[in-house]
């Protein structure tokens, strides 16, 4: 606890994804007042052509009541 899933288009290096996951984990641990070892971060690559159906419709539109930061597109 907590577990964060980041979804983004493919194309980032493994090193960049690791840096991103580490930074997200540090911020979440600090702000949520939990141990860094209790935070997990997954990165899921979603193809651009699948984004609308797989992410926008399922995770953004369908779960608007859960969003604290909404996209501006």
N, CA, C and O atoms as a printed pandas DataFrame, in Angstrom:
     atom_number atom_name residue_name chain_id  residue_number  x_coord  y_coord  z_coord
0              1         N          UNK        A               1    0.846   -1.169    0.000
1              2        CA          UNK        A               1    0.000    0.000    0.000
2              3         C          UNK        A               1    0.881    1.217    0.000
3              4         O          UNK        A               1    1.764    1.286    0.855
4              5         N          UNK        A               2    0.735    2.135   -0.831
5              6        CA          UNK        A               2   -0.098    2.204   -2.022
6              7         C          UNK        A               2    0.569    1.580   -3.260
7              8         O          UNK        A               2    1.786    1.399   -3.316
8              9         N          UNK        A               3   -0.269    1.266   -4.235
9             10        CA          UNK        A               3    0.195    0.742   -5.519
10            11         C          UNK        A               3   -0.257    1.710   -6.599
11            12         O          UNK        A               3   -1.437    2.049   -6.683
12            13         N          UNK        A               4    0.672    2.149   -7.417
13            14        CA          UNK        A               4    0.381    3.125   -8.475
14            15         C          UNK        A               4    0.617    2.461   -9.819
15            16         O          UNK        A               4    1.616    1.769  -10.011
16            17         N          UNK        A               5   -0.309    2.674  -10.753
17            18        CA          UNK        A               5   -0.150    2.176  -12.117
18            19         C          UNK        A               5   -0.070    3.384  -13.040
19            20         O          UNK        A               5   -0.986    4.204  -13.086
20            21         N          UNK        A               6    1.022    3.483  -13.766
21            22        CA          UNK        A               6    1.214    4.562  -14.729
22            23         C          UNK        A               6    1.036    3.963  -16.117
23            24         O          UNK        A               6    1.693    2.984  -16.472
24            25         N          UNK        A               7    0.144    4.558  -16.892
25            26        CA          UNK        A               7   -0.080    4.089  -18.261
26            27         C          UNK        A               7    0.415    5.170  -19.206
27            28         O          UNK        A               7    0.055    6.340  -19.080
28            29         N          UNK        A               8    1.251    4.756  -20.162
29            30        CA          UNK        A               8    1.741    5.700  -21.145
30            31         C          UNK        A               8    2.068    5.011  -22.451
31            32         O          UNK        A               8    2.181    3.787  -22.525
32            33         N          UNK        A               9    2.219    5.832  -23.484
33            34        CA          UNK        A               9    2.563    5.283  -24.789
34            35         C          UNK        A               9    3.942    4.643  -24.742
35            36         O          UNK        A               9    4.804    5.086  -23.982
36            37         N          UNK        A              10    4.160    3.613  -25.541
37            38        CA          UNK        A              10    5.472    2.971  -25.609
38            39         C          UNK        A              10    6.540    3.939  -26.130
39            40         O          UNK        A              10    6.235    4.949  -26.765
40            41         N          UNK        A              11    7.787    3.601  -25.845
41            42        CA          UNK        A              11    8.877    4.366  -26.426
42            43         C          UNK        A              11    9.880    4.894  -25.424
43            44         O          UNK        A              11   10.918    5.421  -25.824
44            45         N          UNK        A              12    9.609    4.772  -24.140
45            46        CA          UNK        A              12   10.574    5.232  -23.142
46            47         C          UNK        A              12   11.537    4.101  -22.814
47            48         O          UNK        A              12   11.177    2.925  -22.870
48            49         N          UNK        A              13   12.740    4.465  -22.477
49            50        CA          UNK        A              13   13.744    3.454  -22.139
50            51         C          UNK        A              13   13.430    2.834  -20.779
51            52         O          UNK        A              13   12.692    3.400  -19.973
52            53         N          UNK        A              14   14.010    1.656  -20.548
53            54        CA          UNK        A              14   13.842    0.998  -19.251
54            55         C          UNK        A              14   14.424    1.861  -18.140
55            56         O          UNK        A              14   13.870    1.926  -17.043
56            57         N          UNK        A              15   15.540    2.523  -18.424
57            58        CA          UNK        A              15   16.148    3.396  -17.437
58            59         C          UNK        A              15   15.244    4.550  -17.053
59            60         O          UNK        A              15   15.111    4.869  -15.872
60            61         N          UNK        A              16   14.618    5.181  -18.042
61            62        CA          UNK        A              16   13.710    6.289  -17.762
62            63         C          UNK        A              16   12.494    5.810  -16.966
63            64         O          UNK        A              16   12.044    6.487  -16.041
64            65         N          UNK        A              17   11.968    4.642  -17.331
65            66        CA          UNK        A              17   10.809    4.112  -16.592
66            67         C          UNK        A              17   11.181    3.814  -15.150
67            68         O          UNK        A              17   10.374    4.039  -14.248
68            69         N          UNK        A              18   12.377    3.315  -14.917
69            70        CA          UNK        A              18   12.843    3.046  -13.555
70            71         C          UNK        A              18   12.976    4.353  -12.771
71            72         O          UNK        A              18   12.551    4.430  -11.618
72            73         N          UNK        A              19   13.563    5.375  -13.389
73            74        CA          UNK        A              19   13.689    6.684  -12.738
74            75         C          UNK        A              19   12.310    7.261  -12.405
75            76         O          UNK        A              19   12.096    7.785  -11.312
76            77         N          UNK        A              20   11.388    7.161  -13.346
77            78        CA          UNK        A              20   10.034    7.666  -13.132
78            79         C          UNK        A              20    9.371    6.934  -11.971
79            80         O          UNK        A              20    8.773    7.562  -11.097
80            81         N          UNK        A              21    9.475    5.615  -11.960
81            82        CA          UNK        A              21    8.876    4.825  -10.885
82            83         C          UNK        A              21    9.484    5.170   -9.534
83            84         O          UNK        A              21    8.767    5.288   -8.540
84            85         N          UNK        A              22   10.794    5.332   -9.491
85            86        CA          UNK        A              22   11.466    5.686   -8.236
86            87         C          UNK        A              22   11.005    7.050   -7.728
87            88         O          UNK        A              22   10.734    7.216   -6.539
88            89         N          UNK        A              23   10.916    8.017   -8.629
89            90        CA          UNK        A              23   10.505    9.369   -8.232
90            91         C          UNK        A              23    9.053    9.391   -7.766
91            92         O          UNK        A              23    8.731   10.025   -6.761
92            93         N          UNK        A              24    8.184    8.707   -8.484
93            94        CA          UNK        A              24    6.778    8.628   -8.067
94            95         C          UNK        A              24    6.683    7.990   -6.694
95            96         O          UNK        A              24    5.958    8.481   -5.829
96            97         N          UNK        A              25    7.408    6.903   -6.487
97            98        CA          UNK        A              25    7.372    6.210   -5.198
98            99         C          UNK        A              25    7.839    7.118   -4.074
99           100         O          UNK        A              25    7.234    7.139   -3.002
100          101         N          UNK        A              26    8.915    7.873   -4.309
101          102        CA          UNK        A              26    9.417    8.788   -3.269
102          103         C          UNK        A              26    8.381    9.850   -2.910
103          104         O          UNK        A              26    8.146   10.117   -1.732
104          105         N          UNK        A              27    7.772   10.446   -3.908
105          106        CA          UNK        A              27    6.781   11.494   -3.653
106          107         C          UNK        A              27    5.563   10.930   -2.935
107          108         O          UNK        A              27    5.082   11.525   -1.971
108          109         N          UNK        A              28    5.066    9.799   -3.393
109          110        CA          UNK        A              28    3.892    9.190   -2.766
110          111         C          UNK        A              28    4.194    8.792   -1.324
111          112         O          UNK        A              28    3.382    9.038   -0.432
112          113         N          UNK        A              29    5.337    8.189   -1.090
113          114        CA          UNK        A              29    5.694    7.797    0.277
114          115         C          UNK        A              29    5.746    9.021    1.184
115          116         O          UNK        A              29    5.237    8.991    2.304
116          117         N          UNK        A              30    6.360   10.092    0.700
117          118        CA          UNK        A              30    6.475   11.315    1.490
118          119         C          UNK        A              30    5.106   11.933    1.761
119          120         O          UNK        A              30    4.781   12.231    2.911
120          121         N          UNK        A              31    4.321   12.124    0.742
121          122        CA          UNK        A              31    3.028   12.806    0.891
122          123         C          UNK        A              31    1.991   11.956    1.619
123          124         O          UNK        A              31    1.169   12.486    2.367
124          125         N          UNK        A              32    2.026   10.643    1.406
125          126        CA          UNK        A              32    1.055    9.755    2.058
126          127         C          UNK        A              32    1.522    9.305    3.441
127          128         O          UNK        A              32    0.800    8.610    4.155
128          129         N          UNK        A              33    2.736    9.709    3.807
129          130        CA          UNK        A              33    3.301    9.364    5.118
130          131         C          UNK        A              33    3.358    7.854    5.334
131          132         O          UNK        A              33    2.896    7.328    6.347
132          133         N          UNK        A              34    3.949    7.169    4.334
133          134        CA          UNK        A              34    4.168    5.729    4.430
134          135         C          UNK        A              34    5.636    5.445    4.158
135          136         O          UNK        A              34    6.343    6.297    3.621
136          137         N          UNK        A              35    6.097    4.263    4.523
137          138        CA          UNK        A              35    7.469    3.869    4.240
138          139         C          UNK        A              35    7.646    3.663    2.737
139          140         O          UNK        A              35    6.763    3.128    2.066
140          141         N          UNK        A              36    8.779    4.086    2.225
141          142        CA          UNK        A              36    9.067    3.915    0.804
142          143         C          UNK        A              36    8.953    2.451    0.388
143          144         O          UNK        A              36    8.529    2.158   -0.730
144          145         N          UNK        A              37    9.322    1.543    1.263
145          146        CA          UNK        A              37    9.244    0.118    0.968
146          147         C          UNK        A              37    7.827   -0.416    0.847
147          148         O          UNK        A              37    7.620   -1.544    0.399
148          149         N          UNK        A              38    6.857    0.387    1.242
149          150        CA          UNK        A              38    5.455   -0.020    1.132
150          151         C          UNK        A              38    4.812    0.415   -0.185
151          152         O          UNK        A              38    3.657    0.080   -0.451
152          153         N          UNK        A              39    5.547    1.153   -1.002
153          154        CA          UNK        A              39    5.007    1.690   -2.256
154          155         C          UNK        A              39    5.465    0.823   -3.422
155          156         O          UNK        A              39    6.637    0.457   -3.509
156          157         N          UNK        A              40    4.539    0.497   -4.313
157          158        CA          UNK        A              40    4.890   -0.198   -5.554
158          159         C          UNK        A              40    4.378    0.623   -6.734
159          160         O          UNK        A              40    3.339    1.278   -6.649
160          161         N          UNK        A              41    5.118    0.574   -7.822
161          162        CA          UNK        A              41    4.764    1.329   -9.025
162          163         C          UNK        A              41    4.899    0.411  -10.227
163          164         O          UNK        A              41    5.942   -0.212  -10.431
164          165         N          UNK        A              42    3.846    0.331  -11.017
165          166        CA          UNK        A              42    3.870   -0.432  -12.267
166          167         C          UNK        A              42    3.735    0.550  -13.424
167          168         O          UNK        A              42    3.051    1.567  -13.315
168          169         N          UNK        A              43    4.391    0.236  -14.522
169          170        CA          UNK        A              43    4.262    1.046  -15.731
170          171         C          UNK        A              43    3.730    0.153  -16.830
171          172         O          UNK        A              43    4.327   -0.864  -17.183
172          173         N          UNK        A              44    2.596    0.559  -17.358
173          174        CA          UNK        A              44    1.925   -0.205  -18.416
174          175         C          UNK        A              44    1.949    0.614  -19.699
175          176         O          UNK        A              44    1.422    1.725  -19.746
176          177         N          UNK        A              45    2.559    0.063  -20.727
177          178        CA          UNK        A              45    2.584    0.745  -22.011
178          179         C          UNK        A              45    1.337    0.386  -22.803
179          180         O          UNK        A              45    0.986   -0.786  -22.937
180          181         N          UNK        A              46    0.674    1.412  -23.323
181          182        CA          UNK        A              46   -0.543    1.234  -24.114
182          183         C          UNK        A              46   -0.313    1.924  -25.450
183          184         O          UNK        A              46    0.033    3.105  -25.496
184          185         N          UNK        A              47   -0.505    1.194  -26.523
185          186        CA          UNK        A              47   -0.297    1.755  -27.859
186          187         C          UNK        A              47   -1.222    2.943  -28.093
187          188         O          UNK        A              47   -2.364    2.958  -27.634
188          189         N          UNK        A              48   -0.717    3.927  -28.805
189          190        CA          UNK        A              48   -1.479    5.144  -29.093
190          191         C          UNK        A              48   -2.857    4.819  -29.675
191          192         O          UNK        A              48   -3.860    5.430  -29.305
192          193         N          UNK        A              49   -2.888    3.855  -30.584
193          194        CA          UNK        A              49   -4.166    3.524  -31.240
194          195         C          UNK        A              49   -5.152    2.830  -30.294
195          196         O          UNK        A              49   -6.344    2.760  -30.592
196          197         N          UNK        A              50   -4.671    2.321  -29.170
197          198        CA          UNK        A              50   -5.546    1.662  -28.197
198          199         C          UNK        A              50   -5.896    2.564  -27.012
199          200         O          UNK        A              50   -6.709    2.189  -26.167
200          201         N          UNK        A              51   -5.286    3.752  -26.948
201          202        CA          UNK        A              51   -5.423    4.625  -25.788
202          203         C          UNK        A              51   -6.884    4.977  -25.490
203          204         O          UNK        A              51   -7.325    4.876  -24.345
204          205         N          UNK        A              52   -7.628    5.387  -26.510
205          206        CA          UNK        A              52   -9.006    5.825  -26.277
206          207         C          UNK        A              52   -9.831    4.724  -25.613
207          208         O          UNK        A              52  -10.490    4.956  -24.600
208          209         N          UNK        A              53   -9.787    3.541  -26.183
209          210        CA          UNK        A              53  -10.590    2.434  -25.653
210          211         C          UNK        A              53  -10.044    1.891  -24.336
211          212         O          UNK        A              53  -10.803    1.681  -23.390
212          213         N          UNK        A              54   -8.744    1.664  -24.267
213          214        CA          UNK        A              54   -8.148    0.999  -23.111
214          215         C          UNK        A              54   -7.924    1.899  -21.902
215          216         O          UNK        A              54   -7.971    1.433  -20.764
216          217         N          UNK        A              55   -7.683    3.175  -22.139
217          218        CA          UNK        A              55   -7.376    4.067  -21.021
218          219         C          UNK        A              55   -8.440    5.154  -20.862
219          220         O          UNK        A              55   -9.046    5.280  -19.798
220          221         N          UNK        A              56   -8.667    5.933  -21.912
221          222        CA          UNK        A              56   -9.579    7.066  -21.787
222          223         C          UNK        A              56  -10.994    6.624  -21.395
223          224         O          UNK        A              56  -11.585    7.169  -20.463
224          225         N          UNK        A              57  -11.521    5.648  -22.105
225          226        CA          UNK        A              57  -12.896    5.219  -21.809
226          227         C          UNK        A              57  -12.994    4.428  -20.506
227          228         O          UNK        A              57  -13.903    4.660  -19.710
228          229         N          UNK        A              58  -12.070    3.500  -20.282
229          230        CA          UNK        A              58  -12.150    2.610  -19.118
230          231         C          UNK        A              58  -11.650    3.245  -17.821
231          232         O          UNK        A              58  -12.224    3.012  -16.757
232          233         N          UNK        A              59  -10.584    4.046  -17.903
233          234        CA          UNK        A              59   -9.968    4.557  -16.678
234          235         C          UNK        A              59  -10.245    6.029  -16.405
235          236         O          UNK        A              59  -10.157    6.473  -15.260
236          237         N          UNK        A              60  -10.576    6.784  -17.436
237          238        CA          UNK        A              60  -10.792    8.212  -17.234
238          239         C          UNK        A              60  -12.285    8.533  -17.241
239          240         O          UNK        A              60  -12.812    9.021  -16.242
240          241         N          UNK        A              61  -12.963    8.271  -18.332
241          242        CA          UNK        A              61  -14.397    8.570  -18.395
242          243         C          UNK        A              61  -15.204    7.770  -17.377
243          244         O          UNK        A              61  -16.046    8.320  -16.668
244          245         N          UNK        A              62  -14.942    6.479  -17.313
245          246        CA          UNK        A              62  -15.737    5.612  -16.438
246          247         C          UNK        A              62  -15.446    5.830  -14.952
247          248         O          UNK        A              62  -16.241    5.433  -14.100
248          249         N          UNK        A              63  -14.325    6.451  -14.644
249          250        CA          UNK        A              63  -13.936    6.619  -13.239
250          251         C          UNK        A              63  -13.692    8.080  -12.892
251          252         O          UNK        A              63  -12.839    8.390  -12.060
252          253         N          UNK        A              64  -14.433    8.974  -13.524
253          254        CA          UNK        A              64  -14.237   10.403  -13.284
254          255         C          UNK        A              64  -14.378   10.766  -11.812
255          256         O          UNK        A              64  -13.716   11.681  -11.323
256          257         N          UNK        A              65  -15.238   10.047  -11.115
257          258        CA          UNK        A              65  -15.462   10.341   -9.696
258          259         C          UNK        A              65  -14.220   10.062   -8.847
259          260         O          UNK        A              65  -14.149   10.489   -7.694
260          261         N          UNK        A              66  -13.240    9.347   -9.410
261          262        CA          UNK        A              66  -12.024    8.997   -8.676
262          263         C          UNK        A              66  -10.825    9.853   -9.081
263          264         O          UNK        A              66   -9.780    9.796   -8.433
264          265         N          UNK        A              67  -10.963   10.640  -10.139
265          266        CA          UNK        A              67   -9.837   11.419  -10.649
266          267         C          UNK        A              67   -9.606   12.672   -9.810
267          268         O          UNK        A              67  -10.535   13.431   -9.534
268          269         N          UNK        A              68   -8.373   12.870   -9.416
269          270        CA          UNK        A              68   -7.990   14.099   -8.715
270          271         C          UNK        A              68   -7.239   15.034   -9.644
271          272         O          UNK        A              68   -7.112   16.225   -9.361
272          273         N          UNK        A              69   -6.747   14.507  -10.742
273          274        CA          UNK        A              69   -6.103   15.294  -11.786
274          275         C          UNK        A              69   -6.639   14.789  -13.104
275          276         O          UNK        A              69   -6.344   13.668  -13.518
276          277         N          UNK        A              70   -7.437   15.629  -13.769
277          278        CA          UNK        A              70   -8.052   15.238  -15.037
278          279         C          UNK        A              70   -7.188   15.714  -16.207
279          280         O          UNK        A              70   -6.526   16.748  -16.115
280          281         N          UNK        A              71   -7.197   14.956  -17.304
281          282        CA          UNK        A              71   -6.438   15.381  -18.471
282          283         C          UNK        A              71   -7.077   16.606  -19.113
283          284         O          UNK        A              71   -8.261   16.875  -18.912
284          285         N          UNK        A              72   -6.308   17.327  -19.867
285          286        CA          UNK        A              72   -6.818   18.535  -20.526
286          287         C          UNK        A              72   -7.037   18.312  -22.029
287          288         O          UNK        A              72   -6.979   19.255  -22.819
288          289         N          UNK        A              73   -7.287   17.064  -22.409
289          290        CA          UNK        A              73   -7.598   16.774  -23.812
290          291         C          UNK        A              73   -9.017   16.309  -23.932
291          292         O          UNK        A              73   -9.479   16.012  -25.034
